[in-house]
Amino acid sequence: MPNWQRPMLDRFERKVAKVALKAGPELSSGNILVTALGAAYGTAKSGTGIAAMSVMRPELIMKSIIPVVMAGIIAIYGLVVAVLIAGSLEEPPKYKLYK
């Protein structure tokens, strides 16, 4: 990296660090929200498909449950990521709402 770019990168890194300290809890809860919405959408779409398919081929109902399980796994994955984000937060200086 050229020497003239280093000061700009340092300023950018400091700015990102300040925003990350304040936005960590919001991003963690937003992560749970987005993955839960995605899992709900996937479950609804899969449920519609299961209902339509159970009329035509009832022997395939158990195989068609796999997308519902996968949609639930997406929600669990989002919860795990949110816990990892929340666990990595440190108490920033002068940020009394963290406690």
C-alpha positions as CSV (number, residue, x, y, z in Angstrom):
1,M,0.0,0.0,0.0
2,P,1.4,3.4,-0.9
3,N,2.3,5.6,2.0
4,W,-0.1,8.4,1.0
5,Q,-3.1,6.0,1.4
6,R,-2.2,5.0,5.0
7,P,-3.6,8.1,6.8
8,M,-6.9,7.8,4.9
9,L,-7.2,4.2,5.9
10,D,-6.4,4.9,9.5
11,R,-9.1,7.6,9.7
12,F,-11.5,5.1,8.0
13,E,-10.7,2.4,10.5
14,R,-11.2,4.7,13.5
15,K,-14.5,5.8,12.1
16,V,-15.7,2.2,11.4
17,A,-14.6,1.2,14.9
18,K,-16.7,4.0,16.5
19,V,-19.8,3.0,14.5
20,A,-19.3,-0.7,15.2
21,L,-19.2,-0.1,18.9
22,K,-22.5,1.7,18.8
23,A,-24.2,-0.5,16.2
24,G,-23.2,-3.9,17.5
25,P,-26.4,-4.5,19.7
26,E,-28.7,-3.2,16.9
27,L,-27.0,-5.4,14.3
28,S,-27.2,-8.4,16.6
29,S,-31.0,-8.0,17.1
30,G,-31.5,-7.1,13.5
31,N,-29.7,-10.3,12.6
32,I,-32.3,-12.3,14.5
33,L,-35.1,-10.4,12.9
34,V,-34.0,-10.9,9.4
35,T,-33.2,-14.6,9.8
36,A,-36.6,-15.2,11.5
37,L,-38.4,-13.5,8.7
38,G,-36.5,-15.5,6.1
39,A,-37.3,-18.7,8.0
40,A,-41.0,-17.8,8.2
41,Y,-41.1,-17.0,4.5
42,G,-39.3,-20.3,3.7
43,T,-41.7,-22.3,6.0
44,A,-44.7,-20.6,4.4
45,K,-43.6,-21.3,0.9
46,S,-42.7,-24.9,1.8
47,G,-46.0,-25.4,3.6
48,T,-47.9,-24.3,0.5
49,G,-45.9,-26.7,-1.6
50,I,-46.5,-29.6,0.8
51,A,-50.2,-28.9,0.9
52,A,-50.4,-28.9,-2.9
53,M,-48.2,-31.9,-3.3
54,S,-50.0,-34.0,-0.6
55,V,-53.1,-34.1,-2.8
56,M,-51.3,-35.4,-5.9
57,R,-48.6,-37.7,-4.3
58,P,-49.2,-38.4,-0.6
59,E,-46.3,-40.8,-0.4
60,L,-43.8,-37.9,-0.8
61,I,-45.0,-35.9,2.2
62,M,-42.1,-36.9,4.4
63,K,-39.5,-36.0,1.8
64,S,-41.1,-32.6,1.3
65,I,-40.6,-31.7,5.0
66,I,-36.9,-31.2,4.4
67,P,-37.3,-27.6,3.2
68,V,-39.3,-26.7,6.3
69,V,-36.5,-28.1,8.5
70,M,-33.9,-26.2,6.5
71,A,-35.9,-23.0,6.9
72,G,-35.8,-23.6,10.7
73,I,-32.1,-24.2,10.6
74,I,-31.7,-20.7,9.0
75,A,-33.4,-19.2,12.1
76,I,-31.2,-21.1,14.4
77,Y,-28.1,-20.0,12.5
78,G,-29.2,-16.4,12.8
79,L,-29.6,-16.8,16.6
80,V,-26.1,-18.3,16.8
81,V,-24.6,-15.5,14.9
82,A,-26.4,-12.9,17.0
83,V,-25.1,-14.6,20.2
84,L,-21.5,-14.5,18.7
85,I,-21.9,-10.8,17.9
86,A,-23.2,-10.0,21.3
87,G,-20.6,-12.1,23.0
88,S,-17.8,-10.3,21.2
89,L,-18.9,-6.8,22.3
90,E,-16.7,-5.0,24.7
91,E,-17.7,-2.2,27.0
92,P,-16.8,1.0,25.1
93,P,-15.7,4.0,27.1
94,K,-18.5,6.4,28.0
95,Y,-21.2,4.0,26.8
96,K,-23.3,3.4,30.0
97,L,-26.2,1.7,28.2
98,Y,-24.1,-1.4,27.6
99,K,-24.3,-2.6,31.2
